[in-house]
Amino acid sequence: MKVAIAAAGRFHAIRLAQELEKRSALTVLFSASVTDRDYDYLQKKHVIMMYSCALIDCWYARLRLNYLIRPTVVNSWKDALFGCLVSRNLKDYSDLDIFTGWAHYCYESLDLIKKKARYFILESGSAHIAYQDKLLREEYAQAGQSYA
């Protein structure tokens, strides 16, 4: 099995990648938050670090830019950059069985992901439960299925 993961933050993406690595199923992990300790369980050849995204967080905090630029603006820009970098690097991969990515980190890559992977799992770990419910109801209605 060939699985790709994309998440700039840690969430449970790192642990998922480590478990897939144990089973020889991890093809690539796109991340901005892998640490040296994570390489005890991950092969470096399976990790593509987006250092520019990690540097944005570092310098934003260090320079205390929150007085000039709202965190939501910086995060939106950083997430879009991460998505573009995933798209650029994803071109090197083909015939993926599964691509799992976190919402707002994969938006720029959706069309390419659909061409590269048989299945796409969209993680939405930090959306409010009421908003997730609304999205699910809309998706079920669009698919012509009942939402119970």
Backbone as CSV, one residue per row, in Angstrom:
resi,resn,N_x,N_y,N_z,CA_x,CA_y,CA_z,C_x,C_y,C_z
1,MET,0.844,-1.174,0.000,0.000,0.000,0.000,0.892,1.242,0.000
2,LYS,0.435,2.277,-0.715,1.179,3.528,-0.796,0.310,4.653,-0.249
3,VAL,0.765,5.232,0.880,-0.015,6.257,1.568,0.810,7.535,1.688
4,ALA,0.153,8.665,1.428,0.762,9.981,1.613,-0.042,10.733,2.665
5,ILE,0.652,11.521,3.477,0.028,12.311,4.537,0.500,13.750,4.393
6,ALA,-0.416,14.694,4.601,-0.046,16.107,4.560,-0.683,16.852,5.727
7,ALA,0.155,17.381,6.605,-0.312,18.209,7.719,0.847,19.060,8.205
8,ALA,0.647,20.346,8.225,1.719,21.226,8.690,1.904,21.112,10.190
9,GLY,0.807,20.950,10.917,0.881,20.792,12.364,1.068,19.331,12.740
10,ARG,1.253,19.079,14.001,1.495,17.711,14.458,0.220,16.880,14.478
11,PHE,-0.828,17.423,15.121,-2.084,16.699,15.265,-1.771,15.229,15.553
12,HIS,-2.420,14.299,14.878,-2.034,12.897,15.007,-1.355,12.410,13.735
13,ALA,-0.983,13.339,12.878,-0.351,12.985,11.604,0.993,12.286,11.793
14,ILE,1.777,12.738,12.748,3.094,12.147,12.972,2.942,10.707,13.455
15,ARG,2.036,10.481,14.381,1.811,9.109,14.883,1.247,8.214,13.780
16,LEU,0.368,8.748,12.970,-0.161,7.988,11.839,0.974,7.589,10.902
17,ALA,1.850,8.528,10.603,2.991,8.240,9.732,3.892,7.177,10.348
18,GLN,4.128,7.261,11.632,4.978,6.273,12.300,4.370,4.876,12.233
19,GLU,3.080,4.776,12.425,2.417,3.465,12.355,2.438,2.919,10.929
20,LEU,2.227,3.793,9.958,2.302,3.353,8.560,3.726,2.939,8.191
21,GLU,4.710,3.635,8.738,6.119,3.294,8.506,6.411,1.878,9.003
22,LYS,5.890,1.530,10.185,6.082,0.182,10.739,5.566,-0.893,9.791
23,ARG,4.510,-0.554,9.043,3.862,-1.512,8.157,4.325,-1.371,6.707
24,SER,5.371,-0.592,6.501,5.934,-0.344,5.159,4.894,0.210,4.193
25,ALA,3.986,1.037,4.706,2.936,1.603,3.861,3.102,3.103,3.627
26,LEU,3.992,3.749,4.370,4.168,5.195,4.214,5.020,5.491,2.992
27,THR,4.450,6.267,2.089,5.201,6.712,0.921,5.845,8.057,1.191
28,VAL,5.034,8.990,1.750,5.576,10.317,2.038,4.730,11.019,3.100
29,LEU,5.415,11.765,3.947,4.773,12.644,4.927,5.221,14.062,4.616
30,PHE,4.262,14.909,4.260,4.533,16.335,4.067,4.235,17.006,5.394
31,SER,5.223,17.677,5.977,5.034,18.245,7.309,5.867,19.504,7.493
32,ALA,5.493,20.271,8.501,6.296,21.418,8.921,6.638,21.278,10.392
33,SER,6.388,20.093,10.957,6.576,19.962,12.395,7.233,18.650,12.838
34,VAL,7.912,17.985,11.949,8.650,16.779,12.337,9.892,17.210,13.117
35,THR,10.144,16.542,14.236,11.309,16.861,15.054,12.356,15.747,14.918
36,ASP,13.540,15.992,15.443,14.605,14.992,15.386,14.185,13.685,16.054
37,ARG,13.432,13.776,17.129,12.976,12.561,17.831,12.047,11.721,16.970
38,ASP,11.309,12.373,16.088,10.388,11.629,15.215,11.140,10.716,14.257
39,TYR,12.379,11.083,13.949,13.164,10.261,13.020,13.631,8.953,13.644
40,ASP,13.387,8.775,14.935,13.630,7.470,15.540,12.654,6.444,14.978
41,TYR,11.510,6.924,14.467,10.454,6.043,13.971,10.127,6.258,12.500
42,LEU,10.691,7.294,11.900,10.431,7.602,10.497,11.736,7.603,9.708
43,GLN,11.665,7.110,8.496,12.830,7.210,7.619,12.842,8.599,6.982
44,LYS,13.996,9.226,6.969,14.094,10.581,6.407,13.666,10.631,4.947
45,LYS,13.866,9.537,4.234,13.506,9.531,2.813,11.989,9.617,2.603
46,HIS,11.209,9.357,3.650,9.756,9.420,3.551,9.172,10.735,4.061
47,VAL,10.026,11.662,4.475,9.550,12.928,5.037,10.006,14.091,4.159
48,ILE,9.056,14.931,3.811,9.381,16.186,3.136,8.993,17.305,4.091
49,MET,10.010,17.945,4.633,9.788,19.038,5.588,9.605,20.352,4.843
50,MET,8.589,21.078,5.226,8.318,22.399,4.670,8.899,23.423,5.645
51,TYR,10.206,23.605,5.571,10.905,24.465,6.523,10.427,25.910,6.472
52,SER,10.033,26.367,5.310,9.592,27.762,5.214,8.345,28.001,6.079
53,CYS,7.460,27.025,6.163,6.267,27.167,7.008,6.650,27.181,8.487
54,ALA,7.587,26.334,8.856,8.048,26.305,10.248,8.740,27.617,10.609
55,LEU,9.498,28.173,9.671,10.190,29.442,9.921,9.220,30.603,10.092
56,ILE,8.118,30.560,9.370,7.109,31.622,9.516,6.613,31.668,10.961
57,ASP,6.283,30.503,11.505,5.832,30.450,12.908,6.908,30.961,13.854
58,CYS,8.120,30.523,13.627,9.238,30.887,14.499,9.465,32.402,14.497
59,TRP,9.571,32.977,13.314,9.861,34.403,13.223,8.674,35.264,13.633
60,TYR,7.482,34.800,13.370,6.291,35.536,13.792,6.273,35.678,15.318
61,ALA,6.574,34.597,15.999,6.600,34.633,17.466,7.800,35.416,17.985
62,ARG,8.963,35.167,17.389,10.193,35.796,17.883,10.190,37.311,17.713
63,LEU,9.662,37.757,16.584,9.627,39.193,16.312,8.382,39.875,16.887
64,ARG,7.548,39.075,17.533,6.311,39.586,18.148,5.479,40.402,17.161
65,LEU,5.283,39.811,16.000,4.550,40.496,14.940,3.045,40.509,15.160
66,ASN,2.579,39.859,16.233,1.145,39.841,16.490,0.593,41.247,16.756
67,TYR,1.483,42.186,17.057,1.041,43.567,17.229,0.743,44.236,15.886
68,LEU,1.350,43.724,14.830,1.172,44.301,13.497,0.244,43.479,12.605
69,ILE,0.332,42.147,12.732,-0.425,41.253,11.855,-1.180,40.240,12.709
70,ARG,-2.462,40.140,12.480,-3.270,39.187,13.243,-2.817,37.754,12.974
71,PRO,-2.818,36.888,13.986,-2.409,35.492,13.808,-3.222,34.759,12.740
72,THR,-4.514,35.082,12.626,-5.331,34.400,11.623,-4.857,34.706,10.203
73,VAL,-4.376,35.921,9.994,-3.857,36.298,8.673,-2.584,35.518,8.372
74,VAL,-1.698,35.457,9.337,-0.435,34.733,9.159,-0.704,33.243,8.952
75,ASN,-1.598,32.674,9.751,-1.910,31.254,9.624,-2.540,30.933,8.273
76,SER,-3.423,31.784,7.795,-4.040,31.562,6.484,-2.993,31.584,5.385
77,TRP,-2.096,32.543,5.454,-1.040,32.648,4.447,-0.107,31.437,4.524
78,LYS,0.262,31.050,5.734,1.152,29.904,5.928,0.494,28.610,5.441
79,ASP,-0.788,28.437,5.735,-1.501,27.243,5.292,-1.572,27.168,3.768
80,ALA,-1.812,28.309,3.132,-1.842,28.347,1.666,-0.463,28.026,1.091
81,LEU,0.586,28.544,1.712,1.947,28.235,1.275,2.214,26.734,1.402
82,PHE,1.816,26.147,2.524,1.995,24.715,2.725,1.284,23.932,1.622
83,GLY,0.043,24.323,1.316,-0.710,23.649,0.263,-0.023,23.732,-1.090
84,CYS,0.531,24.894,-1.402,1.261,25.060,-2.670,2.511,24.190,-2.700
85,LEU,3.213,24.110,-1.579,4.411,23.279,-1.514,4.063,21.796,-1.617
86,VAL,2.943,21.391,-1.041,2.499,20.003,-1.196,2.223,19.729,-2.671
87,SER,1.518,20.621,-3.337,1.230,20.449,-4.771,2.507,20.299,-5.581
88,ARG,3.463,21.161,-5.308,4.726,21.120,-6.049,5.436,19.782,-5.856
89,ASN,5.460,19.285,-4.622,6.156,18.035,-4.327,5.343,16.799,-4.690
90,LEU,4.036,16.905,-4.686,3.178,15.766,-4.986,3.307,15.319,-6.440
91,LYS,3.746,16.205,-7.293,3.922,15.866,-8.709,4.917,14.725,-8.904
92,ASP,5.807,14.516,-7.935,6.812,13.464,-8.026,6.270,12.085,-7.653
93,TYR,5.026,12.015,-7.220,4.439,10.753,-6.760,3.270,10.368,-7.654
94,SER,3.123,9.066,-7.870,1.992,8.591,-8.669,1.447,7.306,-8.065
95,ASP,0.254,6.974,-8.451,-0.390,5.727,-8.034,-0.452,5.557,-6.520
96,LEU,-0.784,6.616,-5.811,-0.972,6.497,-4.370,-2.299,5.793,-4.107
97,ASP,-2.323,4.932,-3.117,-3.575,4.295,-2.749,-4.428,5.251,-1.916
98,ILE,-3.795,5.905,-0.954,-4.521,6.803,-0.053,-3.713,8.084,0.164
99,PHE,-4.411,9.198,0.127,-3.825,10.475,0.521,-4.679,10.980,1.671
100,THR,-4.069,11.215,2.807,-4.814,11.794,3.929,-4.202,13.147,4.271
101,GLY,-5.067,14.131,4.322,-4.582,15.479,4.582,-5.544,16.243,5.457
102,TRP,-5.020,17.207,6.135,-5.827,18.019,7.037,-6.445,19.177,6.263
103,ALA,-7.708,19.447,6.601,-8.428,20.537,5.946,-7.621,21.819,6.093
104,HIS,-7.682,22.649,5.132,-7.004,23.929,4.973,-5.515,23.786,4.700
105,TYR,-4.940,22.597,4.824,-3.555,22.406,4.397,-3.496,21.820,2.990
106,CYS,-4.601,21.326,2.488,-4.597,20.635,1.196,-5.451,21.316,0.142
107,TYR,-6.022,22.438,0.473,-6.957,23.087,-0.446,-6.330,23.332,-1.815
108,GLU,-5.125,23.829,-1.839,-4.456,24.145,-3.099,-4.091,22.898,-3.901
109,SER,-4.135,21.739,-3.265,-3.700,20.490,-3.899,-4.839,19.568,-4.305
110,LEU,-6.077,19.942,-4.025,-7.199,19.016,-4.204,-7.284,18.403,-5.600
111,ASP,-7.174,19.211,-6.634,-7.281,18.674,-7.993,-6.168,17.680,-8.290
112,LEU,-4.972,18.000,-7.863,-3.840,17.101,-8.093,-3.972,15.825,-7.262
113,ILE,-4.438,15.961,-6.037,-4.620,14.792,-5.168,-5.594,13.813,-5.809
114,LYS,-6.669,14.329,-6.365,-7.677,13.466,-6.998,-7.088,12.674,-8.170
115,LYS,-6.083,13.220,-8.824,-5.433,12.514,-9.930,-4.399,11.512,-9.448
116,LYS,-3.793,11.779,-8.307,-2.671,10.969,-7.833,-3.080,9.820,-6.917
117,ALA,-4.213,9.943,-6.215,-4.582,8.944,-5.209,-5.945,8.326,-5.505
118,ARG,-6.076,7.048,-5.185,-7.352,6.366,-5.367,-8.376,6.850,-4.350
119,TYR,-7.918,7.087,-3.099,-8.805,7.540,-2.034,-8.196,8.758,-1.356
120,PHE,-9.071,9.663,-0.952,-8.635,10.882,-0.278,-9.388,10.983,1.040
121,ILE,-8.651,11.052,2.133,-9.245,11.206,3.461,-8.950,12.621,3.923
122,LEU,-10.000,13.364,4.203,-9.850,14.741,4.661,-10.080,14.785,6.159
123,GLU,-9.052,15.131,6.887,-9.141,15.264,8.343,-9.581,16.683,8.671
124,SER,-10.480,16.797,9.610,-10.964,18.105,10.031,-10.962,18.146,11.548
125,GLY,-9.789,18.059,12.106,-9.648,17.875,13.541,-10.038,19.036,14.416
126,SER,-9.998,20.247,13.927,-10.251,21.361,14.825,-11.509,22.147,14.482
127,ALA,-12.325,21.631,13.591,-13.585,22.319,13.288,-14.581,22.067,14.421
128,HIS,-15.405,23.037,14.700,-16.419,22.892,15.741,-17.393,21.791,15.328
129,ILE,-17.865,21.033,16.300,-18.741,19.891,16.032,-20.003,20.311,15.290
130,ALA,-20.548,21.483,15.607,-21.755,21.961,14.925,-21.456,22.240,13.450
131,TYR,-20.283,22.772,13.184,-19.906,23.049,11.796,-19.653,21.740,11.040
132,GLN,-19.010,20.772,11.700,-18.798,19.466,11.069,-20.135,18.817,10.743
133,ASP,-21.105,18.922,11.647,-22.430,18.363,11.415,-23.080,19.017,10.196
134,LYS,-22.973,20.329,10.107,-23.529,21.057,8.961,-22.898,20.579,7.656
135,LEU,-21.578,20.440,7.635,-20.884,19.975,6.434,-21.324,18.571,6.031
136,LEU,-21.420,17.683,7.017,-21.845,16.311,6.726,-23.262,16.276,6.159
137,ARG,-24.160,17.070,6.724,-25.533,17.118,6.219,-25.553,17.584,4.759
138,GLU,-24.753,18.600,4.448,-24.688,19.113,3.075,-24.125,18.057,2.116
139,GLU,-23.071,17.361,2.541,-22.459,16.339,1.691,-23.413,15.169,1.449
140,TYR,-24.101,14.737,2.492,-25.081,13.653,2.334,-26.192,14.078,1.376
141,ALA,-26.699,15.297,1.531,-27.771,15.795,0.661,-27.290,15.869,-0.784
142,GLN,-26.053,16.320,-0.965,-25.492,16.428,-2.312,-25.345,15.053,-2.954
143,ALA,-25.059,14.030,-2.131,-24.915,12.669,-2.638,-26.252,11.942,-2.743
144,GLY,-27.345,12.624,-2.318,-28.663,12.019,-2.407,-28.899,10.931,-1.360
145,GLN,-28.204,11.024,-0.255,-28.349,10.046,0.808,-28.923,10.712,2.057
146,SER,-29.531,9.895,2.921,-30.092,10.461,4.140,-29.032,10.506,5.222
147,TYR,-29.094,11.528,6.009,-28.162,11.727,7.115,-28.887,11.403,8.406
148,ALA,-28.422,10.370,9.088,-29.139,9.944,10.309,-28.371,10.299,11.540
